[in-house]
């Protein structure tokens, strides 16, 4: 099996195991966090970049991004 393909399958499996779902419209992986007894929501997003790295972002459901980080070694 091709090493890059194997790595991609491993990352996708990891994301699924952590509760992420693939958003086809935005082409990224997302999971939702809630606080204050469900009154506030935050989206945690993992998106693969064109250069093969991953961006991890935190944003509000209406799209306001308040945190972003590029992951160059494995994604957690």
Secondary structure, 3 states (H helix, E strand, C coil): CCHHHHHHHHHHHHHHHCCCEEECCCCEEEEEEEECCCCEEEEEEEEECCCCCEEEEEECCCCCEEEEEEECCCCC
